[in-house]
Amino acid sequence: MLSPVCSGVLDELPAENKPKLVRGDNAFGCDAMMTALEQRGQPYLFKLKLSKNVKRHIVSVFRQSGWTDAGQGWEGRWGACPQGLGEESSRRRAAPAADGRDRGGR
């Protein structure tokens, strides 16, 4: 759930003044926060907590092809959000990013 301050600010802003993207650290990347932003139609980007499921997901994604150059030596790849991140995780997307050297320089 969004804090009362955040929800009040977002809800009261006229559409033309709303942020294009809400960005938060891993402390904000919880199911309740993401669901509240989705209900408002607000795009967001959060780091994920490195839980056991997320770590397993990252290892499997690193082995897959389809990575895109993200500039400055980084690569990224869109994919499904790892299981176990709340009820809505099946329709959310994750975008792991890695220094190209982390993936063997591929």
MDAnalysis code that builds the backbone (N, CA, C; Angstrom):
import MDAnalysis as mda
import numpy as np

u = mda.Universe.empty(318, n_residues=106, atom_resindex=np.repeat(np.arange(106), 3), trajectory=True)
u.add_TopologyAttr("name", ["N", "CA", "C"] * 106)
u.add_TopologyAttr("resid", np.arange(1, 107))
u.add_TopologyAttr("resname", ["MET", "LEU", "SER", "PRO", "VAL", "CYS", "SER", "GLY", "VAL", "LEU", "ASP", "GLU", "LEU", "PRO", "ALA", "GLU", "ASN", "LYS", "PRO", "LYS", "LEU", "VAL", "ARG", "GLY", "ASP", "ASN", "ALA", "PHE", "GLY", "CYS", "ASP", "ALA", "MET", "MET", "THR", "ALA", "LEU", "GLU", "GLN", "ARG", "GLY", "GLN", "PRO", "TYR", "LEU", "PHE", "LYS", "LEU", "LYS", "LEU", "SER", "LYS", "ASN", "VAL", "LYS", "ARG", "HIS", "ILE", "VAL", "SER", "VAL", "PHE", "ARG", "GLN", "SER", "GLY", "TRP", "THR", "ASP", "ALA", "GLY", "GLN", "GLY", "TRP", "GLU", "GLY", "ARG", "TRP", "GLY", "ALA", "CYS", "PRO", "GLN", "GLY", "LEU", "GLY", "GLU", "GLU", "SER", "SER", "ARG", "ARG", "ARG", "ALA", "ALA", "PRO", "ALA", "ALA", "ASP", "GLY", "ARG", "ASP", "ARG", "GLY", "GLY", "ARG"])
u.atoms.positions = np.array([
    [0.848, -1.186, 0.000],
    [0.000, 0.000, 0.000],
    [0.887, 1.240, 0.000],
    [0.462, 2.228, -0.738],
    [1.185, 3.501, -0.738],
    [0.988, 4.193, 0.597],
    [2.010, 4.894, 1.026],
    [1.856, 5.665, 2.254],
    [0.813, 6.747, 2.007],
    [0.158, 7.208, 3.057],
    [-0.839, 8.267, 2.872],
    [-0.270, 9.508, 2.189],
    [0.989, 9.839, 2.482],
    [1.602, 11.015, 1.857],
    [1.749, 10.790, 0.360],
    [2.311, 9.640, -0.019],
    [2.517, 9.351, -1.452],
    [1.193, 9.270, -2.196],
    [0.238, 8.544, -1.629],
    [-1.031, 8.405, -2.338],
    [-1.744, 9.739, -2.448],
    [-1.668, 10.563, -1.421],
    [-2.295, 11.878, -1.476],
    [-1.677, 12.745, -2.550],
    [-0.361, 12.741, -2.634],
    [0.335, 13.538, -3.638],
    [-0.016, 13.042, -5.036],
    [0.091, 11.737, -5.269],
    [-0.208, 11.195, -6.603],
    [-1.663, 11.414, -6.994],
    [-2.555, 11.199, -6.053],
    [-3.977, 11.314, -6.363],
    [-4.415, 12.753, -6.621],
    [-3.748, 13.717, -6.006],
    [-4.144, 15.108, -6.147],
    [-3.490, 15.816, -7.329],
    [-2.419, 15.236, -7.869],
    [-1.746, 15.878, -8.998],
    [-2.596, 15.795, -10.259],
    [-2.669, 16.881, -11.023],
    [-3.336, 16.792, -12.318],
    [-2.536, 15.840, -13.224],
    [-3.203, 15.220, -14.170],
    [-2.569, 14.212, -15.036],
    [-1.294, 14.735, -15.682],
    [-1.298, 15.993, -16.116],
    [-0.116, 16.525, -16.811],
    [1.076, 16.729, -15.877],
    [0.866, 16.702, -14.557],
    [1.957, 16.891, -13.601],
    [2.392, 15.605, -12.902],
    [1.723, 14.491, -13.192],
    [2.096, 13.225, -12.557],
    [3.440, 12.766, -13.106],
    [4.216, 12.078, -12.287],
    [5.507, 11.599, -12.781],
    [5.323, 10.561, -13.888],
    [6.258, 10.552, -14.820],
    [6.211, 9.552, -15.884],
    [6.520, 8.176, -15.322],
    [7.306, 8.135, -14.228],
    [7.738, 6.876, -13.646],
    [8.021, 7.074, -12.165],
    [7.509, 6.189, -11.335],
    [7.859, 6.175, -9.915],
    [8.995, 5.178, -9.766],
    [10.104, 5.614, -9.207],
    [11.286, 4.776, -9.063],
    [11.564, 4.599, -7.579],
    [11.819, 3.377, -7.162],
    [12.107, 3.138, -5.757],
    [13.142, 2.052, -5.559],
    [13.772, 2.087, -4.407],
    [14.753, 1.077, -4.059],
    [14.023, -0.213, -3.684],
    [14.777, -1.249, -3.355],
    [14.167, -2.549, -3.092],
    [13.230, -2.551, -1.883],
    [13.344, -1.601, -0.985],
    [12.436, -1.541, 0.158],
    [11.002, -1.220, -0.284],
    [10.847, -0.616, -1.456],
    [9.523, -0.246, -1.946],
    [8.955, -1.273, -2.926],
    [9.766, -2.213, -3.363],
    [9.333, -3.171, -4.378],
    [8.522, -4.312, -3.813],
    [7.523, -4.002, -3.022],
    [6.670, -5.036, -2.439],
    [5.345, -5.096, -3.202],
    [4.658, -6.206, -3.051],
    [3.412, -6.428, -3.788],
    [2.391, -5.321, -3.525],
    [2.239, -4.909, -2.272],
    [1.233, -3.891, -1.938],
    [1.521, -2.562, -2.640],
    [2.781, -2.169, -2.667],
    [3.155, -0.904, -3.317],
    [2.914, -0.986, -4.821],
    [3.347, -2.091, -5.437],
    [3.176, -2.238, -6.879],
    [1.693, -2.292, -7.245],
    [0.904, -2.987, -6.450],
    [-0.535, -3.080, -6.719],
    [-1.196, -1.710, -6.624],
    [-0.829, -0.919, -5.605],
    [-1.407, 0.422, -5.447],
    [-1.072, 1.303, -6.644],
    [0.156, 1.231, -7.139],
    [0.533, 2.029, -8.309],
    [-0.186, 1.521, -9.563],
    [-0.315, 0.220, -9.703],
    [-1.028, -0.341, -10.860],
    [-2.487, 0.096, -10.867],
    [-3.111, 0.147, -9.696],
    [-4.508, 0.579, -9.613],
    [-4.663, 2.030, -10.042],
    [-3.622, 2.814, -9.918],
    [-3.648, 4.223, -10.327],
    [-3.165, 4.405, -11.763],
    [-2.747, 3.322, -12.407],
    [-2.231, 3.418, -13.767],
    [-0.883, 4.118, -13.815],
    [-0.145, 4.068, -12.718],
    [1.128, 4.764, -12.602],
    [2.290, 3.821, -12.919],
    [3.049, 4.096, -13.984],
    [4.228, 3.271, -14.273],
    [5.250, 3.369, -13.138],
    [5.980, 2.279, -12.902],
    [6.961, 2.259, -11.824],
    [8.136, 1.367, -12.183],
    [9.221, 1.558, -11.445],
    [10.410, 0.730, -11.580],
    [11.024, 0.596, -10.195],
    [11.131, -0.640, -9.722],
    [11.728, -0.905, -8.419],
    [12.821, -1.951, -8.551],
    [13.830, -1.821, -7.722],
    [14.781, -2.914, -7.574],
    [14.064, -4.009, -6.799],
    [14.407, -5.252, -7.082],
    [13.820, -6.355, -6.336],
    [14.742, -6.764, -5.203],
    [14.150, -7.169, -4.092],
    [14.951, -7.732, -3.012],
    [15.545, -9.037, -3.520],
    [16.775, -9.293, -3.191],
    [17.442, -10.496, -3.684],
    [17.071, -11.709, -2.831],
    [15.809, -12.105, -2.929],
    [15.333, -13.298, -2.234],
    [15.858, -14.538, -2.959],
    [15.631, -15.678, -2.384],
    [16.060, -16.932, -2.999],
    [15.435, -17.097, -4.387],
    [14.147, -16.775, -4.513],
    [13.466, -16.898, -5.810],
    [14.035, -15.934, -6.847],
    [14.327, -14.711, -6.435],
    [14.876, -13.720, -7.364],
    [16.270, -14.138, -7.804],
    [17.101, -14.600, -6.886],
    [18.451, -15.051, -7.246],
    [18.387, -16.212, -8.235],
    [17.500, -17.149, -7.998],
    [17.333, -18.287, -8.906],
    [16.891, -17.799, -10.292],
    [15.995, -16.842, -10.303],
    [15.510, -16.276, -11.562],
    [16.647, -15.591, -12.324],
    [17.456, -14.811, -11.625],
    [18.564, -14.104, -12.269],
    [19.546, -15.083, -12.883],
    [19.883, -16.147, -12.173],
    [20.801, -17.155, -12.714],
    [20.235, -17.754, -13.993],
    [18.942, -18.061, -14.004],
    [18.343, -18.659, -15.211],
    [18.305, -17.656, -16.360],
    [18.041, -16.388, -16.081],
    [17.994, -15.365, -17.128],
    [19.384, -15.124, -17.712],
    [20.415, -15.158, -16.877],
    [21.777, -14.959, -17.365],
    [22.152, -16.003, -18.408],
    [21.560, -17.164, -18.357],
    [21.882, -18.244, -19.298],
    [21.118, -18.127, -20.610],
    [20.150, -17.224, -20.686],
    [19.309, -17.096, -21.869],
    [19.886, -16.089, -22.858],
    [19.466, -16.233, -24.099],
    [19.862, -15.258, -25.119],
    [18.832, -14.135, -25.159],
    [19.049, -13.172, -26.043],
    [18.079, -12.094, -26.205],
    [18.412, -10.850, -25.405],
    [19.644, -10.728, -24.949],
    [20.050, -9.540, -24.214],
    [20.258, -8.382, -25.186],
    [19.975, -7.172, -24.739],
    [20.073, -5.980, -25.562],
    [21.110, -5.026, -24.971],
    [21.869, -4.406, -25.835],
    [22.847, -3.411, -25.401],
    [22.099, -2.247, -24.767],
    [22.439, -1.931, -23.519],
    [21.807, -0.828, -22.806],
    [22.740, 0.377, -22.704],
    [23.900, 0.285, -23.344],
    [24.848, 1.390, -23.340],
    [25.834, 1.311, -22.191],
    [26.974, 1.929, -22.373],
    [28.026, 2.036, -21.374],
    [28.452, 0.676, -20.827],
    [28.454, -0.350, -21.699],
    [28.910, -1.680, -21.302],
    [27.877, -2.533, -20.591],
    [26.633, -2.051, -20.506],
    [25.571, -2.794, -19.825],
    [24.652, -3.454, -20.832],
    [24.047, -4.554, -20.399],
    [23.052, -5.265, -21.197],
    [21.804, -5.462, -20.349],
    [20.652, -5.557, -20.992],
    [19.403, -5.793, -20.282],
    [18.544, -6.774, -21.040],
    [17.586, -7.354, -20.348],
    [16.688, -8.325, -20.970],
    [15.358, -8.311, -20.232],
    [14.255, -8.096, -20.972],
    [12.919, -8.166, -20.378],
    [12.561, -9.621, -20.172],
    [11.811, -9.883, -19.116],
    [11.328, -11.236, -18.869],
    [10.205, -11.221, -17.858],
    [9.649, -12.383, -17.633],
    [8.582, -12.508, -16.641],
    [9.158, -12.295, -15.255],
    [8.349, -11.762, -14.374],
    [8.762, -11.567, -12.997],
    [8.855, -12.944, -12.327],
    [9.816, -13.144, -11.436],
    [9.942, -14.442, -10.780],
    [8.699, -14.810, -9.982],
    [8.409, -16.087, -9.923],
    [7.281, -16.573, -9.123],
    [7.533, -16.260, -7.654],
    [6.469, -16.146, -6.894],
    [6.609, -15.924, -5.464],
    [6.725, -14.462, -5.072],
    [6.375, -13.551, -5.991],
    [6.437, -12.125, -5.653],
    [5.040, -11.534, -5.569],
    [4.154, -12.255, -4.968],
    [2.791, -11.771, -4.800],
    [1.864, -12.326, -5.861],
    [0.594, -12.078, -5.661],
    [-0.442, -12.621, -6.538],
    [-0.334, -12.115, -7.967],
    [0.138, -10.904, -8.141],
    [0.176, -10.288, -9.464],
    [1.460, -10.576, -10.225],
    [2.386, -11.346, -9.655],
    [3.706, -11.505, -10.272],
    [3.650, -12.117, -11.658],
    [2.609, -12.878, -11.962],
    [2.545, -13.535, -13.267],
    [2.391, -12.538, -14.417],
    [1.883, -11.336, -14.154],
    [1.710, -10.373, -15.243],
    [2.711, -9.222, -15.174],
    [3.567, -9.232, -14.184],
    [4.599, -8.199, -14.075],
    [5.833, -8.636, -14.843],
    [6.634, -7.655, -15.228],
    [7.863, -7.966, -15.955],
    [9.068, -7.545, -15.132],
    [10.139, -8.259, -15.333],
    [11.408, -7.928, -14.688],
    [12.411, -7.612, -15.784],
    [13.331, -6.734, -15.483],
    [14.359, -6.355, -16.460],
    [15.730, -6.463, -15.824],
    [16.276, -7.675, -15.752],
    [17.633, -7.798, -15.210],
    [18.617, -7.021, -16.076],
    [19.572, -6.400, -15.442],
    [20.631, -5.680, -16.153],
    [21.962, -6.175, -15.623],
    [22.939, -6.240, -16.506],
    [24.248, -6.740, -16.095],
    [25.344, -6.055, -16.880],
    [26.444, -5.862, -16.228],
    [27.656, -5.449, -16.920],
    [27.969, -6.605, -17.869],
    [28.252, -6.311, -19.112],
    [28.508, -7.359, -20.095],
    [29.551, -8.367, -19.636],
    [30.479, -7.940, -18.814],
    [31.504, -8.861, -18.307],
    [30.913, -9.864, -17.316],
    [29.826, -9.490, -16.625],
    [29.193, -10.401, -15.670],
    [28.621, -11.622, -16.366],
    [28.280, -11.452, -17.626],
    [27.680, -12.557, -18.381],
    [28.713, -13.209, -19.301],
    [29.965, -13.033, -19.011],
    [31.003, -13.660, -19.828],
    [31.352, -12.857, -21.066],
    [31.001, -11.584, -21.086],
    [31.331, -10.720, -22.215],
    [30.559, -11.020, -23.479],
    [29.409, -11.656, -23.349],
    [28.603, -11.997, -24.529],
    [27.955, -10.799, -25.132],
])
